[in-house]
């Protein structure tokens, strides 16, 4: 019945589009709210049409029942969302790092709209997210994400049951790794803030009548901006290396 309603070539393109489209729902840059959904849909369809002839030998035959077709589509969607979640978690690490930086620089109450997260966030987090997203496309890491999704056909064969347990374990590892990454990115600010607060404590003991936190807040903001300007290249390099290493294991090298 499905052979009459859905030709084999259309079925293959649809199956590839499900995995790639699901990944593009969450991958950094492609899933940004300011990207037109129609453009995102068109780009996913074009990539699927290009990739289909390459992966068609390993695609399963058209199922005989609607239940089997639905299970295959659900499996492909899960695999695509897995890759998209990895990219999204690494980008979210910059938002967490930005909050660390904001607390260390007395800018925690200065919130702004974060376009990559589509919500309010710290100024430092929004800046780091925008800068990292620009570097992802400048360094062609967006190609690396798509290559990982395409090469995943040799690792996660369509039509087979996805390793859901391994997916859950890997996501848990990525969450731990991204939290550590966010702390590493914010570590210069945390170290400077600790030294600065210790100095304020000594100053408060020497001059009890002085409102040290009120007087020192502008200085703390200025020091935070100086540290950000001095360490920004190294911080972004650290992030791009970690982002690249997250997708390299899935490449068919």
Order of alpha helices (4+ residues) and beta strands (2+ residues): alpha-alpha-alpha-alpha-beta-beta-alpha-alpha-alpha-alpha
